[in-house]
Amino acid sequence: MEITYASPSAPNLADSGDSNSNSSMPTTTTLTRPVKIIPLLHPNTACSSSGSGSGSGSGSGSFPSALFSKWKTKVGRMSWHNWIELFLPCYRWIRTYKWREYLQIDLMAGTTVGVMLVPQAMSYAKLAGLEPIYGLYSGFVPLFVYAIFGSSRQLAVGPVALVSLLVSNVLGGIVDSSDELYTELAILLALMVGILECIMGLLRLGWLIRFISHSVISGFTTASAVVIALSQAKYFLGYDIVRSSKIVPLIESIIAGADGFSWPPFVMGSIILAILVIMKHLGKSRKYLRFLRAAGPLTAVVLGTTFVKIFHPASISLVGDIPQGLPKFSIPKSFGYALSLIPTAALITGVAILESVGIAKALAAKNGYELDSNQELFGLGVANVIGSFFSAYPTTGSFSRSAVNHESGAKTGLAGIVTGIIMGCALLFLTPLFEYIPQCVLAAIVISAVMGLVDYNEAIFLWRVDKKDFLLWTITCITTLFLGIEIGVLVGVGASLAFVIHESANPHIAVLGRLPGTTVYRNSKQYPEAYTYNGIVIVRIDAPIYFANISYIKDRLREYEVDVDRSTSRGPEVERIYFVIIELAPVTYIDSSAVQALKDLYQEYKLRDIQIAISNPNREVLLTLSRSGLVELIGKEWYFVRVHDAVQVCLQHVQSLKETSKTPGPLLDDKPTLFQRLSRQRGEDVSVSVLESGSQNPLTSKDSDPQLEPLLSRKS
């Protein structure tokens, strides 16, 4: 619906809105040229909240009740199926399982991942500073638990390189890896990580990780991959090197121990690594050979074990005796160290969220089902908690194994159960064979796995697309390499948050111009053909307005008032700015500090005879402005639905000011204000072409059609 009125100072408009003492607009003179605008519906603050001034307390109290009401309605709609799915997410795929279609595929996928996981689990346990058996334990019980409580149907859970490095780095600084306490603390860490993940899942706090940008994650994983690869060099070189998460001590230790270099493990490890890389490449590049990617670790173990059994090389160290049988139930010990492990548990939890939930969501989207990240986090937590009672160290979802699981066609969590069964069979029957696995083979498996984490392509992409993200990537990568994993993560997260805060405190603000032949207003820098009008500045604020950015916004508004590009301006020639139109459509929130700052800005503008007009505020923003009295202060007649409506009204006033300036002015002491001059407007119809072109020769009245919407070109 549109309404037509002479101007916002006309009597009919003054009657329709609540006029107030703060409004200086006169109501005695009416322009004859009609202006069509869409009326802005002002919300009733009395109905929206129980009192706007002294009743603000009750208004704020309505939020919890509304939240509770929404939750009660949601609970009321849940069926018994929904309740079962809430506590046992596996019920979703069990209820709709297509046995004939899915069973064979899930069996093949689970077997493929199981064959890949057995050697990887032992390799990652060695990376964590633990005996290989604990890697097998970590790849057994957590898989069954996650299949029940996890919501992803393709995520492959178990030991991963990054978490193993974190465990080694932290526990190595507390106790020697050969001590029994080291193993106890690793198992305790699994319990603590699981509890943290469960708490974050139940409280729905997974959104906190969104503040860590992808560039930080990529830089961190790249640096970690380099550190992991260097830490495994001792098995290739044949001599011990220092355990560290920093690149400098690792390189110094490698150089210092060069006298102890041994050729046999180096040659064997290099050949096995080359085989793994070739098999992975063929598996990725050729679909009919993709089984090679999963079979790579098993092939390496078989080749290495066969060589040792045949030739018995004395200079190649072996894994040694591995206990046979399933893990026994035991309660984690050494709770006295729990306080010192909290930062590490929090860090591993963060890595788990980034690594697991990210890939789980991607796989869910590819396979056409929804995934709740908080429920996923809870499932990972339960898997770690129960796993810790069966001698498992912290586990999470694996990028490489999940990708293989997906490529193998896994449809449901049954594939994970099959993988767990294979791990159980390995623990029951195959551990005597693992005694002859060369350590350099396990090291080659780890290096092959982490090579994919070195994401230099991401750095090149960020350099081309966004230099800020490239800077974040570089900062995180360098600090992780040279200062250690914990400091690298903290610096990366801190830099990421600093960028977020900077962007929030310095929001994008655009000066708008009108696209020729339309009533659409866009950023004049993005659309150079867009033109503005003399005496009017149109500004769009592209962010919520709150205490941190209001000062910046005020400074920009003052700049735009002074720094006006007149080369693209049209309309009546005037010397300065008389109207500032603020487009609030992108503004989703405004706080009390911003409201007070806008009041100050209004008073500042009023002293300089500048009127503020507000365009298209959303309901919540308009409610806040109404409750604060800013709507009454500025005047309801200066709030518009569209930018174009505000421009029509302001342009008409600018034209009247131009005409008024031609008449003899009053005495200096009686210099009229803007609002007094507006009351002396002339009732002359102004042609559209005159207003747009800025021509000083108005057309005759017979050429103007009062029914046409002002500022729009007429079709002949």
C-alpha positions as CSV (number, residue, x, y, z in Angstrom):
1,M,0.0,0.0,0.0
2,E,1.2,3.5,-0.8
3,I,0.1,6.8,0.5
4,T,0.4,10.1,-1.3
5,Y,1.1,13.4,0.6
6,A,2.6,16.7,-0.2
7,S,5.6,16.4,2.1
8,P,6.5,15.1,5.5
9,S,5.6,18.6,6.8
10,A,2.1,18.4,5.5
11,P,-0.8,18.4,8.0
12,N,-2.0,15.0,7.0
13,L,1.4,13.4,7.8
14,A,1.7,15.3,11.1
15,D,-1.7,13.9,12.1
16,S,-0.8,10.4,11.1
17,G,2.3,10.3,13.2
18,D,2.8,11.3,16.8
19,S,4.2,14.8,16.6
20,N,6.5,15.8,19.4
21,S,8.2,18.8,20.9
22,N,11.5,17.7,19.6
23,S,10.4,17.9,16.0
24,S,11.2,21.2,14.4
25,M,9.2,20.4,11.2
26,P,6.5,23.0,10.5
27,T,3.0,22.0,9.7
28,T,1.6,25.1,8.2
29,T,2.7,25.0,4.6
30,T,1.9,22.2,2.1
31,L,3.8,21.4,-1.1
32,T,1.5,20.8,-4.1
33,R,3.7,18.1,-5.7
34,P,2.5,14.7,-4.5
35,V,5.0,12.2,-3.1
36,K,4.1,8.6,-3.0
37,I,5.7,6.6,-0.2
38,I,5.0,3.3,1.6
39,P,4.1,4.1,5.2
40,L,6.4,2.6,7.9
41,L,4.5,0.6,10.5
42,H,5.8,1.5,13.9
43,P,5.6,-1.3,16.5
44,N,3.6,-0.8,19.6
45,T,6.2,-0.8,22.4
46,A,3.5,-1.3,25.1
47,C,2.5,-4.6,23.5
48,S,5.9,-5.7,22.6
49,S,7.3,-5.3,26.1
50,S,5.8,-4.8,29.5
51,G,6.8,-1.2,29.8
52,S,9.6,0.6,28.0
53,G,11.0,2.7,30.7
54,S,10.5,1.6,34.2
55,G,9.1,-1.7,33.0
56,S,12.3,-2.7,31.3
57,G,12.9,-5.4,33.9
58,S,9.7,-7.2,33.1
59,G,10.4,-6.9,29.4
60,S,13.8,-8.6,29.9
61,G,12.0,-11.3,31.9
62,S,9.9,-12.2,29.0
63,F,12.9,-13.7,27.1
64,P,13.4,-16.7,29.4
65,S,9.6,-17.4,29.4
66,A,9.5,-17.2,25.6
67,L,12.5,-19.5,25.4
68,F,10.9,-22.0,27.7
69,S,7.6,-21.8,25.8
70,K,9.5,-22.5,22.5
71,W,11.3,-25.4,24.1
72,K,8.0,-26.8,25.6
73,T,6.4,-26.6,22.2
74,K,9.3,-28.4,20.5
75,V,9.2,-31.2,23.2
76,G,5.4,-31.5,22.8
77,R,5.8,-32.2,19.1
78,M,8.4,-35.0,19.6
79,S,7.2,-38.5,19.0
80,W,8.7,-41.6,20.7
81,H,10.8,-42.2,17.6
82,N,12.3,-38.7,18.1
83,W,13.1,-39.4,21.8
84,I,14.9,-42.7,20.9
85,E,16.9,-40.9,18.2
86,L,17.8,-38.2,20.6
87,F,19.5,-40.6,23.1
88,L,20.5,-43.3,20.5
89,P,21.3,-41.6,17.1
90,C,22.0,-45.1,15.7
91,Y,18.2,-45.7,15.7
92,R,17.9,-43.4,12.8
93,W,19.8,-45.7,10.4
94,I,18.7,-48.9,12.1
95,R,15.0,-48.1,11.6
96,T,15.5,-47.4,7.8
97,Y,18.2,-49.9,7.1
98,K,18.0,-51.6,3.7
99,W,19.6,-54.9,4.3
100,R,19.8,-56.0,0.6
101,E,21.3,-52.7,-0.6
102,Y,23.5,-51.7,2.3
103,L,24.8,-54.8,4.0
104,Q,27.4,-55.9,1.5
105,I,28.6,-52.3,1.0
106,D,28.9,-51.7,4.7
107,L,30.8,-55.0,5.2
108,M,33.3,-54.1,2.4
109,A,33.8,-50.5,3.7
110,G,34.3,-51.6,7.3
111,T,36.7,-54.3,6.2
112,T,38.7,-51.8,4.1
113,V,39.0,-49.3,6.9
114,G,39.8,-52.0,9.4
115,V,42.7,-53.2,7.2
116,M,43.9,-49.6,7.1
117,L,43.4,-48.9,10.8
118,V,45.4,-51.9,12.3
119,P,48.8,-50.7,11.2
120,Q,47.9,-47.1,11.6
121,A,46.8,-47.5,15.2
122,M,50.1,-49.1,16.1
123,S,52.0,-46.3,14.3
124,Y,50.1,-43.5,16.0
125,A,50.5,-45.2,19.4
126,K,54.3,-45.0,18.9
127,L,54.0,-41.4,17.9
128,A,52.1,-40.7,21.1
129,G,55.0,-42.4,23.1
130,L,52.9,-45.4,24.0
131,E,53.3,-49.1,23.3
132,P,51.6,-50.2,20.0
133,I,49.0,-52.3,21.9
134,Y,47.4,-49.1,23.2
135,G,46.8,-47.9,19.7
136,L,44.9,-51.2,19.0
137,Y,42.9,-50.7,22.2
138,S,42.0,-47.1,21.1
139,G,40.8,-48.5,17.8
140,F,38.5,-51.1,19.4
141,V,36.0,-50.1,22.1
142,P,35.5,-46.4,21.0
143,L,34.4,-47.6,17.5
144,F,31.5,-49.6,19.0
145,V,30.5,-46.8,21.3
146,Y,30.6,-44.2,18.6
147,A,28.5,-46.4,16.3
148,I,25.7,-46.2,18.9
149,F,26.0,-42.6,20.1
150,G,27.6,-40.9,17.1
151,S,25.3,-39.2,14.5
152,S,27.7,-39.5,11.5
153,R,27.4,-42.7,9.4
154,Q,30.7,-42.4,7.6
155,L,33.1,-40.9,10.2
156,A,35.9,-43.3,11.1
157,V,36.9,-42.9,14.7
158,G,40.2,-44.0,16.3
159,P,43.7,-42.7,16.9
160,V,44.9,-39.8,14.7
161,A,48.3,-38.3,14.2
162,L,47.6,-34.8,15.5
163,V,46.1,-35.9,18.8
164,S,48.9,-38.4,19.2
165,L,51.5,-35.7,18.8
166,L,49.7,-33.5,21.4
167,V,49.6,-36.4,23.9
168,S,53.4,-37.1,23.3
169,N,54.3,-33.4,23.6
170,V,52.5,-32.8,26.9
171,L,53.1,-36.0,28.7
172,G,56.7,-36.1,27.6
173,G,57.2,-32.9,29.7
174,I,55.7,-34.5,32.8
175,V,57.2,-38.0,32.9
176,D,59.4,-40.3,30.8
177,S,57.5,-42.4,28.2
178,S,59.0,-45.6,29.5
179,D,57.4,-45.0,32.9
180,E,54.1,-46.7,33.7
181,L,52.7,-43.3,34.8
182,Y,53.0,-42.1,31.2
183,T,50.5,-44.6,30.1
184,E,48.2,-43.9,33.0
185,L,48.2,-40.2,32.2
186,A,47.4,-40.9,28.5
187,I,44.3,-43.0,29.6
188,L,43.3,-40.3,32.1
189,L,43.6,-37.7,29.3
190,A,41.1,-39.7,27.3
191,L,38.6,-39.6,30.2
192,M,39.0,-35.8,30.6
193,V,38.7,-35.1,26.8
194,G,35.5,-37.2,26.8
195,I,34.0,-35.4,29.7
196,L,34.8,-32.0,28.1
197,E,33.3,-33.1,24.8
198,C,30.1,-34.4,26.5
199,I,29.7,-31.1,28.5
200,M,30.2,-29.0,25.3
201,G,27.7,-31.2,23.5
202,L,25.1,-31.1,26.2
203,L,25.4,-27.3,26.6
204,R,25.5,-26.9,22.9
205,L,28.8,-25.0,22.9
206,G,30.1,-26.3,19.7
207,W,29.6,-22.9,18.1
208,L,32.6,-21.5,20.1
209,I,35.0,-23.2,17.6
210,R,33.5,-21.2,14.8
211,F,35.7,-18.3,15.9
212,I,38.8,-20.3,14.7
213,S,39.1,-19.6,11.0
214,H,39.9,-22.2,8.4
215,S,43.3,-20.5,7.7
216,V,44.3,-21.0,11.3
217,I,43.4,-24.7,11.2
218,S,45.3,-25.2,7.9
219,G,48.4,-23.4,9.2
220,F,48.3,-25.4,12.4
221,T,47.9,-28.8,10.7
222,T,50.6,-28.0,8.2
223,A,53.2,-27.1,10.9
224,S,52.1,-30.1,13.0
225,A,52.6,-32.4,10.0
226,V,56.2,-31.2,9.5
227,V,56.9,-31.7,13.3
228,I,55.3,-35.2,13.2
229,A,57.4,-36.2,10.1
230,L,60.6,-35.0,11.7
231,S,59.8,-36.8,15.0
232,Q,59.6,-40.1,13.1
233,A,63.0,-39.5,11.5
234,K,64.8,-41.4,14.3
235,Y,63.3,-44.7,13.0
236,F,64.7,-44.0,9.5
237,L,68.1,-42.7,10.7
238,G,68.8,-45.5,13.3
239,Y,69.5,-43.2,16.3
240,D,67.5,-41.4,18.9
241,I,66.6,-37.7,18.6
242,V,65.2,-35.3,21.1
243,R,61.4,-35.4,21.7
244,S,60.1,-31.9,21.0
245,S,57.2,-30.1,19.2
246,K,59.6,-27.4,17.9
247,I,61.4,-27.7,14.7
248,V,64.7,-26.1,15.7
249,P,65.5,-28.7,18.5
250,L,64.5,-31.5,16.2
251,I,66.8,-30.4,13.4
252,E,69.7,-29.7,15.8
253,S,69.3,-33.2,17.3
254,I,69.2,-34.8,13.9
255,I,72.4,-33.0,12.8
256,A,74.1,-33.7,16.1
257,G,73.5,-37.4,16.0
258,A,74.6,-37.9,12.4
259,D,77.5,-40.1,13.5
260,G,75.0,-42.8,14.5
261,F,73.4,-43.0,11.0
262,S,72.5,-46.5,9.9
263,W,71.8,-47.4,6.2
264,P,69.5,-50.4,6.5
265,P,66.5,-48.7,8.3
266,F,66.9,-45.7,6.1
267,V,66.8,-47.7,2.9
268,M,64.0,-49.9,4.0
269,G,61.9,-47.0,5.4
270,S,62.5,-44.9,2.2
271,I,61.4,-47.8,0.0
272,I,58.3,-48.5,2.1
273,L,57.4,-44.7,2.1
274,A,57.8,-44.6,-1.7
275,I,55.5,-47.6,-2.0
276,L,52.9,-46.0,0.3
277,V,53.0,-42.7,-1.6
278,I,52.6,-44.4,-5.0
279,M,49.7,-46.5,-3.8
280,K,48.0,-43.5,-2.3
281,H,48.4,-41.5,-5.5
282,L,47.1,-44.3,-7.7
283,G,44.2,-44.9,-5.3
284,K,43.2,-41.2,-5.5
285,S,43.8,-40.7,-9.3
286,R,42.2,-43.8,-10.6
287,K,38.8,-45.0,-9.4
288,Y,39.3,-48.7,-10.3
289,L,42.5,-48.7,-8.2
290,R,41.1,-46.8,-5.2
291,F,41.4,-50.0,-3.0
292,L,45.2,-49.4,-3.1
293,R,44.8,-46.3,-0.9
294,A,43.4,-48.4,1.9
295,A,45.6,-51.4,1.3
296,G,48.8,-49.3,1.5
297,P,49.5,-49.6,5.3
298,L,48.8,-53.3,5.3
299,T,51.0,-53.8,2.3
300,A,53.8,-51.9,4.0
301,V,53.5,-54.1,7.2
302,V,53.4,-57.3,5.2
303,L,56.5,-56.4,3.1
304,G,58.4,-55.2,6.1
305,T,57.6,-58.2,8.2
306,T,58.4,-60.6,5.4
307,F,61.8,-59.0,4.8
308,V,62.6,-59.3,8.5
309,K,61.5,-62.9,8.8
310,I,63.7,-63.8,5.8
311,F,66.9,-61.8,6.3
312,H,66.8,-61.1,10.1
313,P,68.7,-57.7,9.8
314,A,70.2,-56.9,13.2
315,S,70.4,-53.1,12.6
316,I,66.6,-52.7,12.0
317,S,64.6,-52.3,15.3
318,L,61.3,-54.2,15.6
319,V,58.1,-53.5,17.4
320,G,58.7,-56.3,19.9
321,D,56.2,-58.3,22.0
322,I,52.6,-57.2,21.9
323,P,50.1,-58.6,24.5
324,Q,47.4,-60.8,23.1
325,G,43.7,-60.5,23.9
326,L,41.0,-57.9,24.4
327,P,41.4,-54.9,26.8
328,K,40.2,-55.5,30.3
329,F,37.9,-53.0,32.2
330,S,39.9,-50.7,34.5
331,I,39.3,-47.3,36.1
332,P,41.7,-44.6,35.0
333,K,44.3,-43.7,37.6
334,S,46.6,-40.8,38.7
335,F,43.8,-38.2,39.1
336,G,46.3,-36.0,41.0
337,Y,47.6,-34.9,37.7
338,A,44.2,-34.0,36.3
339,L,44.5,-30.2,37.0
340,S,47.7,-29.9,35.0
341,L,46.2,-31.8,32.1
342,I,43.1,-29.6,31.7
343,P,44.7,-27.2,29.1
344,T,45.8,-30.2,27.0
345,A,42.4,-31.8,27.3
346,A,40.8,-28.5,26.2
347,L,43.2,-28.3,23.2
348,I,42.6,-31.9,22.2
349,T,38.8,-31.3,22.5
350,G,39.2,-28.3,20.2
351,V,41.2,-30.3,17.6
352,A,38.6,-33.0,17.9
353,I,35.8,-30.6,17.1
354,L,37.7,-29.1,14.2
355,E,38.8,-32.4,12.7
356,S,35.8,-34.6,13.4
357,V,32.8,-32.4,13.3
358,G,34.0,-30.6,10.2
359,I,34.5,-33.8,8.1
360,A,31.3,-35.3,9.6
361,K,29.2,-32.4,8.4
362,A,30.8,-32.6,4.9
363,L,30.1,-36.3,4.7
364,A,26.5,-35.9,5.9
365,A,25.9,-33.3,3.2
366,K,27.4,-35.6,0.5
367,N,25.2,-38.5,1.7
368,G,22.0,-36.5,2.1
369,Y,21.2,-36.6,5.8
370,E,21.3,-34.0,8.6
371,L,23.8,-33.9,11.4
372,D,23.7,-32.1,14.7
373,S,27.2,-31.0,15.5
374,N,26.5,-30.8,19.3
375,Q,25.1,-34.4,19.3
376,E,28.1,-35.4,17.3
377,L,30.4,-33.9,19.9
378,F,28.5,-35.8,22.6
379,G,28.9,-39.0,20.7
380,L,32.7,-38.5,20.5
381,G,32.8,-37.7,24.2
382,V,31.0,-40.9,25.2
383,A,33.3,-42.9,23.0
384,N,36.4,-41.4,24.8
385,V,34.9,-41.7,28.3
386,I,34.0,-45.4,27.8
387,G,37.2,-46.0,25.9
388,S,39.3,-44.7,28.8
389,F,37.9,-47.6,30.9
390,F,39.3,-50.0,28.4
391,S,42.9,-48.6,28.2
392,A,42.3,-46.2,25.2
393,Y,44.1,-42.9,24.8
394,P,42.2,-39.9,23.2
395,T,40.5,-40.7,19.9
396,T,38.7,-38.6,17.3
397,G,37.5,-38.8,13.7
398,S,40.2,-39.4,11.1
399,F,40.3,-37.4,7.8
400,S,42.1,-40.2,5.8
401,R,40.1,-43.2,7.1
402,S,36.8,-41.3,6.9
403,A,37.5,-40.4,3.3
404,V,38.3,-44.1,2.5
405,N,35.1,-45.2,4.3
406,H,33.1,-42.8,2.2
407,E,34.8,-43.8,-1.0
408,S,34.2,-47.4,-0.2
409,G,30.5,-46.7,-0.1
410,A,29.7,-46.9,3.6
411,K,26.0,-46.2,4.2
412,T,25.6,-46.5,7.9
413,G,27.4,-46.9,11.2
414,L,27.5,-50.7,10.7
415,A,30.7,-50.1,8.7
416,G,32.3,-48.8,11.9
417,I,31.1,-51.9,13.8
418,V,32.7,-54.1,11.2
419,T,36.0,-52.1,11.6
420,G,35.8,-52.7,15.4
421,I,35.3,-56.4,14.9
422,I,38.4,-56.6,12.7
423,M,40.3,-54.7,15.4
424,G,39.0,-57.3,17.9
425,C,40.1,-60.1,15.7
426,A,43.6,-58.5,15.4
427,L,43.9,-58.3,19.2
428,L,42.8,-61.9,19.6
429,F,44.7,-63.7,16.9
430,L,47.3,-61.5,15.1
431,T,49.4,-59.8,17.8
432,P,52.1,-62.5,17.7
433,L,52.7,-61.6,14.1
434,F,53.1,-57.9,14.9
435,E,56.2,-58.6,16.9
436,Y,58.3,-58.7,13.7
437,I,57.1,-55.4,12.2
438,P,60.0,-53.0,11.7
439,Q,59.7,-49.6,13.4
440,C,60.8,-47.8,10.3
441,V,57.7,-49.3,8.5
442,L,55.4,-47.8,11.2
443,A,57.2,-44.5,10.9
444,A,56.7,-44.6,7.1
445,I,53.0,-45.2,7.6
446,V,52.8,-42.1,9.9
447,I,54.8,-39.9,7.5
448,S,52.7,-41.0,4.6
449,A,49.5,-40.2,6.5
450,V,50.6,-36.7,7.5
451,M,51.9,-35.7,4.1
452,G,48.4,-34.9,3.1
453,L,48.1,-32.5,6.0
454,V,50.8,-30.2,4.5
455,D,48.4,-27.9,2.8
456,Y,50.6,-25.6,0.7
457,N,47.9,-25.3,-1.9
458,E,45.7,-23.6,0.7
459,A,48.5,-21.0,1.3
460,I,48.7,-20.3,-2.4
461,F,44.9,-20.0,-2.6
462,L,44.8,-17.6,0.4
463,W,47.5,-15.4,-1.1
464,R,45.5,-15.0,-4.3
465,V,42.1,-14.5,-2.6
466,D,42.6,-12.9,0.8
467,K,45.9,-11.5,2.2
468,K,44.5,-11.3,5.7
469,D,43.8,-15.0,5.8
470,F,47.2,-15.7,4.3
471,L,48.8,-13.7,7.1
472,L,46.8,-15.7,9.7
473,W,48.0,-19.0,8.0
474,T,51.6,-17.8,8.1
475,I,51.5,-16.6,11.7
476,T,50.0,-19.8,12.9
477,C,52.3,-22.0,10.9
478,I,55.5,-20.2,11.9
479,T,54.6,-19.9,15.6
480,T,53.6,-23.6,15.7
481,L,56.9,-24.7,14.0
482,F,59.2,-22.5,16.1
483,L,57.4,-22.0,19.4
484,G,55.6,-25.3,19.9
485,I,52.1,-26.6,19.4
486,E,50.4,-25.0,22.4
487,I,51.8,-21.5,21.7
488,G,51.1,-21.9,18.0
489,V,47.4,-22.7,18.7
490,L,47.1,-19.9,21.2
491,V,48.7,-17.4,18.9
492,G,46.6,-18.6,15.9
493,V,43.3,-18.4,17.8
494,G,44.3,-15.1,19.3
495,A,45.1,-13.7,15.9
496,S,41.9,-15.1,14.5
497,L,39.8,-13.5,17.3
498,A,41.7,-10.2,16.8
499,F,40.7,-10.2,13.1
500,V,37.1,-10.9,14.1
501,I,37.1,-8.1,16.6
502,H,38.8,-5.7,14.2
503,E,36.2,-6.5,11.5
504,S,33.4,-6.1,14.0
505,A,34.7,-2.8,15.4
506,N,35.4,-1.4,11.9
507,P,32.3,-2.5,9.9
508,H,31.8,-1.8,6.2
509,I,29.9,1.4,5.6
510,A,28.8,2.3,2.0
511,V,27.7,5.5,0.5
512,L,24.8,4.7,-1.8
513,G,23.9,6.0,-5.1
514,R,20.9,5.5,-7.4
515,L,21.2,3.1,-10.3
516,P,20.0,5.0,-13.5
517,G,16.4,4.2,-14.5
518,T,15.6,2.4,-11.2
519,T,14.6,3.1,-7.6
520,V,17.4,0.9,-6.5
521,Y,20.3,2.3,-4.4
522,R,23.7,0.6,-4.3
523,N,27.3,1.1,-3.2
524,S,28.6,3.9,-5.4
525,K,32.1,2.4,-5.4
526,Q,30.8,-0.9,-6.6
527,Y,28.5,0.7,-9.2
528,P,30.3,3.8,-10.6
529,E,27.3,4.6,-12.8
530,A,25.2,5.2,-9.6
531,Y,24.5,8.8,-8.9
532,T,23.8,10.8,-5.8
533,Y,21.9,14.0,-5.1
534,N,23.2,17.4,-4.0
535,G,22.5,18.1,-0.3
536,I,21.8,14.4,0.5
537,V,24.1,11.7,1.7
538,I,22.8,8.1,1.8
539,V,24.8,5.7,4.0
540,R,24.3,2.0,4.6
541,I,25.8,0.4,7.7
542,D,26.5,-3.3,7.0
543,A,26.8,-4.6,10.6
544,P,25.1,-4.6,13.9
545,I,25.6,-1.3,15.8
546,Y,27.0,-1.7,19.3
547,F,29.4,-0.1,21.8
548,A,32.6,-1.4,20.0
549,N,31.8,0.1,16.6
550,I,29.6,3.1,17.2
551,S,32.6,5.5,17.5
552,Y,33.9,4.3,14.1
553,I,30.5,4.7,12.5
554,K,30.1,8.3,13.8
555,D,33.6,9.2,12.5
556,R,32.7,7.8,9.0
557,L,29.4,9.7,9.0
558,R,31.2,12.9,9.7
559,E,33.7,12.2,6.9
560,Y,30.9,11.5,4.4
561,E,29.3,14.8,5.4
562,V,32.4,16.7,4.4
563,D,33.9,14.5,1.7
564,V,31.2,14.5,-0.9
565,D,31.8,13.5,-4.5
566,R,30.0,16.1,-6.5
567,S,31.0,14.7,-9.9
568,T,28.1,12.3,-9.9
569,S,25.6,14.4,-8.0
570,R,22.3,15.6,-9.5
571,G,19.5,17.8,-8.4
572,P,19.4,21.4,-7.2
573,E,22.8,23.0,-6.6
574,V,23.3,23.6,-2.9
575,E,26.4,24.4,-1.0
576,R,26.4,21.7,1.7
577,I,24.7,18.6,3.1
578,Y,21.2,19.1,4.6
579,F,20.1,15.5,4.9
580,V,21.8,12.2,6.0
581,I,19.8,9.1,5.2
582,I,20.9,6.0,7.1
583,E,20.0,2.6,5.6
584,L,19.5,0.2,8.5
585,A,18.4,-2.9,6.6
586,P,21.6,-4.9,7.2
587,V,21.6,-3.9,10.9
588,T,20.3,-6.8,13.0
589,Y,21.0,-5.4,16.4
590,I,21.6,-2.1,18.2
591,D,22.5,-1.7,21.8
592,S,22.0,1.1,24.4
593,S,25.5,2.6,23.8
594,A,24.8,2.9,20.1
595,V,21.4,4.5,20.8
596,Q,23.0,7.1,23.1
597,A,25.6,7.8,20.5
598,L,22.9,8.3,17.8
599,K,21.1,10.7,20.1
600,D,24.4,12.7,20.4
601,L,24.9,12.6,16.7
602,Y,21.3,13.9,16.1
603,Q,21.9,16.8,18.4
604,E,25.2,17.5,16.7
605,Y,23.5,17.5,13.3
606,K,20.7,19.7,14.6
607,L,23.2,22.4,15.5
608,R,24.4,22.4,11.9
609,D,20.9,22.3,10.4
610,I,21.2,18.7,9.2
611,Q,18.3,16.3,9.4
612,I,18.7,12.5,9.9
613,A,16.4,10.1,8.1
614,I,16.2,6.4,8.9
615,S,15.4,3.8,6.2
616,N,14.1,0.3,6.6
617,P,15.0,-0.7,10.2
618,N,13.9,-4.2,11.2
619,R,11.3,-4.7,13.9
620,E,13.8,-5.4,16.7
621,V,15.9,-2.4,15.9
622,L,12.9,-0.2,15.6
623,L,11.6,-1.4,18.9
624,T,14.9,-0.5,20.5
625,L,14.8,2.9,19.0
626,S,11.2,3.5,20.1
627,R,11.9,2.4,23.7
628,S,14.9,4.7,23.9
629,G,12.9,7.7,22.6
630,L,15.1,8.1,19.5
631,V,12.1,7.7,17.2
632,E,10.3,10.6,19.0
633,L,13.5,12.6,19.1
634,I,14.1,12.4,15.3
635,G,10.4,12.3,14.5
636,K,8.3,9.5,13.1
637,E,8.0,11.3,9.8
638,W,11.7,10.7,9.2
639,Y,11.4,6.9,9.3
640,F,10.9,5.3,5.9
641,V,10.4,1.8,4.4
642,R,12.6,2.4,1.4
643,V,15.6,4.5,0.7
644,H,13.8,5.9,-2.3
645,D,11.0,7.2,-0.2
646,A,13.4,9.0,2.0
647,V,15.2,10.5,-1.0
648,Q,11.9,11.7,-2.5
649,V,11.0,13.6,0.6
650,C,14.5,15.0,1.2
651,L,15.0,16.0,-2.4
652,Q,11.8,18.0,-2.3
653,H,13.0,19.9,0.7
654,V,16.4,20.5,-0.9
655,Q,14.6,22.0,-3.9
656,S,12.5,24.2,-1.7
657,L,15.7,25.4,0.1
658,K,17.2,26.2,-3.3
659,E,14.2,28.2,-4.2
660,T,14.1,30.0,-0.8
661,S,17.8,30.9,-1.2
662,K,16.9,33.0,-4.3
663,T,14.7,35.3,-2.3
664,P,16.1,38.2,-0.1
665,G,17.2,36.7,3.2
666,P,16.4,38.1,6.7
667,L,18.7,40.1,8.9
668,L,21.9,38.4,10.0
669,D,20.6,38.1,13.6
670,D,17.4,36.5,12.4
671,K,19.0,33.9,10.1
672,P,16.5,31.1,9.8
673,T,17.3,27.5,10.6
674,L,16.7,24.7,8.2
675,F,13.4,23.9,9.8
676,Q,12.3,27.5,9.6
677,R,13.2,27.6,5.9
678,L,11.3,24.5,5.2
679,S,8.2,26.2,6.5
680,R,8.5,28.8,3.6
681,Q,8.4,26.1,0.9
682,R,6.9,27.1,-2.4
683,G,4.0,25.1,-3.7
684,E,5.5,24.6,-7.2
685,D,5.5,21.2,-8.9
686,V,9.1,20.3,-9.9
687,S,9.7,18.1,-12.9
688,V,11.5,14.8,-12.6
689,S,14.0,15.6,-15.2
690,V,14.9,18.9,-13.5
691,L,15.5,17.2,-10.1
692,E,17.6,14.4,-11.6
693,S,19.7,16.6,-14.0
694,G,20.1,19.6,-11.7
695,S,18.8,21.9,-14.4
696,Q,17.9,25.4,-13.3
697,N,15.1,25.8,-15.8
698,P,12.0,24.0,-14.6
699,L,9.6,22.7,-17.2
700,T,6.1,24.2,-17.4
701,S,3.4,22.7,-15.4
702,K,1.7,21.1,-18.4
703,D,4.7,18.8,-18.8
704,S,4.5,17.4,-15.3
705,D,2.1,14.6,-14.3
706,P,1.3,14.6,-10.6
707,Q,0.3,11.0,-10.7
708,L,3.8,9.9,-11.7
709,E,6.0,8.7,-8.9
710,P,8.6,11.4,-8.3
711,L,12.2,10.8,-9.5
712,L,11.1,8.2,-12.0
713,S,11.5,8.7,-15.7
714,R,8.3,9.0,-17.7
715,K,7.7,6.9,-20.8
716,S,6.7,9.0,-23.7
